[in-house]
Amino acid sequence: MNIKTFIENIEHEFEELEKGTLNPETNYREIEGWSSMHALIIIALIDSEYDILLKGDDLKETQTIQDLFNLVQSKTNNG
């Protein structure tokens, strides 16, 4: 898993985002139009792509795409 692919997967889920908009430092909660529905989409994406079930509390611990990536990576490594 690498950050570039992770970002591409997120961008793919949000049709309103132009490809190449996000970067590791992007605070994903500040994406225009962000809502709780987007949080659910991210949780579903991570579950389907990485077989990791995140909870809302997990998302509350993250701010940036990099934070989210690190969280997924830590859960992958800790199995």
Backbone hydrogen bonds, N-H to C=O, Kabsch-Sander energy under -0.5 kcal/mol:
donor,donor_aa,acceptor,acceptor_aa,energy
6,F,2,N,-2.1
7,I,3,I,-2.6
8,E,4,K,-2.3
9,N,5,T,-2.4
10,I,6,F,-1.9
11,E,7,I,-2.9
12,H,8,E,-2.1
13,E,9,N,-1.2
13,E,10,I,-0.5
14,F,10,I,-1.0
14,F,11,E,-0.6
15,E,13,E,-0.8
17,L,14,F,-2.3
21,T,18,E,-1.6
26,T,23,N,-1.9
28,Y,26,T,-1.1
28,Y,63,Q,-1.0
29,R,63,Q,-0.7
30,E,27,N,-2.2
31,I,28,Y,-1.2
34,W,31,I,-2.3
38,H,35,S,-0.6
39,A,35,S,-1.4
40,L,36,S,-1.9
41,I,37,M,-2.0
42,I,38,H,-2.5
43,I,39,A,-2.4
44,A,40,L,-2.5
45,L,41,I,-2.7
46,I,42,I,-2.6
47,D,43,I,-2.0
48,S,44,A,-2.7
49,E,45,L,-3.1
50,Y,46,I,-1.9
51,D,47,D,-1.2
52,I,46,I,-1.2
54,L,52,I,-0.8
58,D,55,K,-0.6
59,L,55,K,-1.6
60,K,56,G,-1.8
61,E,57,D,-0.8
61,E,58,D,-0.8
62,T,59,L,-1.8
65,I,26,T,-1.8
66,Q,24,P,-2.5
68,L,64,T,-2.1
69,F,65,I,-2.9
70,N,66,Q,-3.0
71,L,67,D,-2.2
72,V,68,L,-2.4
73,Q,69,F,-2.8
74,S,70,N,-2.5
75,K,71,L,-2.1
76,T,72,V,-2.0
77,N,73,Q,-2.6
78,N,74,S,-1.8
79,G,75,K,-0.6
